[in-house]
Amino acid sequence: MIPALLNEVIPPEIRKPSGKQFSFRRRKGIPQNENPGDCGVYSAKYAECLALGVVFEGLSDRNVQALRLKMAAEIYDEVPDLYAQFNF
């Protein structure tokens, strides 16, 4: 499905049309959350760990609320810098 979408929206001079399917691997040992409202925290922390090259450990339903608050505080700390940068 994705190659067909790419073929449709990207001009052939930019991307050679292809019918080849994407391959993927399922990773094992990834923490799973029970509360469906926590998937954003899990996803963001997993992406952060992959980007930093660190092990994705220590995340569980027991500590997800603390991580959510920590993430919110980190975002809040960035707001003054963005405000100054873009002159809102």
C-alpha positions as CSV (number, residue, x, y, z in Angstrom):
1,M,0.0,0.0,0.0
2,I,2.7,2.5,0.9
3,P,4.7,2.1,-2.3
4,A,1.5,2.7,-4.3
5,L,0.8,5.9,-2.3
6,L,4.4,7.1,-2.9
7,N,4.1,6.3,-6.6
8,E,0.9,8.4,-6.8
9,V,2.1,11.5,-4.9
10,I,5.8,11.7,-5.8
11,P,6.7,12.6,-9.4
12,P,8.7,10.0,-11.2
13,E,11.6,12.4,-11.8
14,I,12.1,12.7,-8.0
15,R,11.4,9.0,-7.1
16,K,11.6,6.0,-9.4
17,P,8.2,4.3,-9.2
18,S,8.3,1.0,-7.5
19,G,6.0,-1.9,-6.6
20,K,8.5,-3.4,-4.1
21,Q,7.0,-3.8,-0.7
22,F,8.7,-2.5,2.4
23,S,10.3,-5.0,4.8
24,F,10.1,-4.8,8.5
25,R,11.2,-6.7,11.6
26,R,9.3,-6.9,14.9
27,R,11.6,-6.1,17.8
28,K,11.4,-8.4,20.9
29,G,11.5,-7.3,24.5
30,I,9.9,-4.0,24.0
31,P,7.9,-2.9,27.1
32,Q,4.1,-2.9,26.5
33,N,1.6,-0.7,28.2
34,E,-1.7,-1.8,29.5
35,N,-3.4,1.6,29.6
36,P,-4.2,2.7,26.0
37,G,-3.8,6.4,27.1
38,D,-0.1,5.9,27.7
39,C,1.0,4.9,24.2
40,G,2.2,8.4,23.4
41,V,4.6,8.4,26.3
42,Y,5.9,4.9,25.4
43,S,6.3,5.9,21.8
44,A,8.1,9.1,22.5
45,K,10.5,7.5,25.0
46,Y,11.2,4.6,22.6
47,A,12.0,7.0,19.8
48,E,14.3,9.0,22.2
49,C,16.1,5.8,23.3
50,L,16.6,4.8,19.6
51,A,17.9,8.2,18.7
52,L,20.4,8.3,21.6
53,G,21.4,4.6,21.2
54,V,20.5,3.7,24.7
55,V,18.6,0.6,26.0
56,F,14.8,1.0,26.4
57,E,14.5,-0.2,30.0
58,G,12.8,1.1,33.1
59,L,9.6,2.1,31.5
60,S,6.5,0.5,32.9
61,D,2.9,1.3,33.7
62,R,4.0,2.0,37.3
63,N,6.3,4.9,36.4
64,V,4.6,6.3,33.2
65,Q,2.9,9.1,35.1
66,A,6.2,10.4,36.4
67,L,7.7,10.2,32.9
68,R,4.6,12.1,31.5
69,L,5.2,14.9,34.1
70,K,8.9,15.0,33.3
71,M,8.2,15.2,29.6
72,A,5.7,18.0,30.2
73,A,8.2,19.9,32.3
74,E,10.9,19.5,29.6
75,I,8.5,20.9,27.0
76,Y,7.5,23.8,29.2
77,D,11.2,24.7,29.8
78,E,11.6,25.0,26.0
79,V,8.7,27.4,25.5
80,P,10.6,30.6,26.5
81,D,13.3,29.8,24.0
82,L,10.8,29.3,21.3
83,Y,8.9,32.4,22.3
84,A,12.1,34.5,22.0
85,Q,13.2,32.8,18.8
86,F,10.0,33.4,16.9
87,N,8.9,36.7,18.5
88,F,5.4,35.5,19.4
